[in-house]
Amino acid sequence: MPKKPSVNMNKKDKNPQGGLSQAGRDKYNRATGSNLKAPVKRTPTTPEEIRRQGSFLVRMGSSAGPLKDEKGEKTRLKLSLEAWNHKGDKASAVAKGRNLLQRYGNIKKGK
């Protein structure tokens, strides 16, 4: 599979509350042919939202890096987790994500 081109994001492409702004998502999608969507900022209700939020929380909760910088301010990682409706630490993000993915699997199996 060919590697996607890197996209240089500037300040207007990033949402100050975490994640990318709509302009940033549009820029990334144009450059890479992807289909990034906005974060699920509330409790997920549809199977697609359950799957997306679960996958994001497991992926970001497993990523390296601190949640606060040396000044005690939230890092982009922490802001992104909060943008996806998670206020806790990385371990609880992974646990919550796995629970959501289990729930999604049960919905798909018809349980």
C-alpha positions in Angstrom: 0.0 0.0 0.0 1.5 3.4 -1.0 2.4 5.8 1.8 0.0 8.7 2.2 1.6 12.1 1.7 2.4 14.1 4.9 0.3 17.2 5.4 1.6 20.3 7.2 -0.9 21.5 9.6 -0.8 25.1 10.9 -2.6 26.8 13.8 -5.9 27.4 11.9 -6.1 23.7 11.1 -6.0 22.6 14.7 -8.9 23.0 17.1 -7.8 24.7 20.4 -10.1 22.3 22.3 -8.3 19.3 20.7 -8.2 17.5 17.4 -8.5 19.2 14.0 -10.8 22.0 12.9 -13.2 21.4 10.0 -10.6 23.3 7.8 -7.9 20.9 9.0 -10.0 17.9 8.3 -10.8 19.2 4.8 -7.1 20.0 4.1 -6.1 16.5 5.2 -8.9 14.8 3.2 -7.9 16.8 0.0 -4.2 16.0 0.4 -4.6 12.3 1.2 -7.9 11.2 -0.3 -9.1 10.2 3.2 -12.5 10.8 4.8 -11.7 12.1 8.3 -14.9 12.9 10.2 -15.5 15.1 13.3 -15.1 13.5 16.7 -18.0 11.9 18.5 -18.3 14.5 21.3 -21.2 12.9 23.2 -22.2 9.4 24.3 -22.4 7.4 21.1 -25.8 6.2 20.0 -25.4 4.6 16.6 -23.2 1.5 15.9 -20.9 3.6 13.7 -20.4 6.2 16.5 -19.8 3.4 19.0 -17.2 1.8 16.7 -15.5 5.1 15.9 -15.2 6.3 19.5 -14.1 2.9 20.7 -11.3 2.7 18.1 -10.2 6.2 18.8 -10.0 5.8 22.5 -8.0 2.5 22.3 -5.6 4.0 19.7 -5.0 7.3 21.5 -5.0 5.7 25.0 -2.3 3.4 23.8 -0.1 6.1 22.3 3.1 7.3 23.9 3.4 10.7 25.5 2.2 12.5 28.6 -1.2 14.0 29.2 0.4 17.2 30.7 3.5 19.0 29.7 6.3 20.3 32.0 4.2 23.4 32.7 1.3 21.3 33.8 -0.8 22.3 30.8 -2.8 19.7 28.8 -1.0 18.3 25.8 -2.6 17.8 22.4 -3.1 14.1 23.3 -5.2 15.0 26.4 -7.1 17.7 24.4 -8.0 15.1 21.7 -9.2 12.6 24.3 -11.4 15.3 25.8 -12.7 16.2 22.4 -13.9 12.6 22.0 -15.8 12.8 25.4 -13.2 11.2 27.6 -12.0 13.0 30.7 -9.9 10.3 32.4 -6.4 9.0 32.0 -5.0 6.8 29.2 -5.6 3.5 30.9 -9.3 4.3 31.4 -9.5 5.5 27.7 -8.3 2.1 26.6 -10.7 0.3 28.9 -13.6 2.5 27.8 -12.7 2.0 24.1 -12.5 -1.8 24.5 -15.9 -1.8 26.2 -17.4 0.2 23.3 -15.9 -2.1 20.8 -17.3 -5.1 22.6 -20.7 -3.4 22.6 -20.3 -2.8 18.9 -19.4 -6.4 18.3 -22.5 -7.5 20.3 -24.7 -5.2 18.2 -23.3 -6.6 14.9 -23.9 -10.2 16.2 -27.5 -9.3 17.1 -27.2 -9.8 20.8 
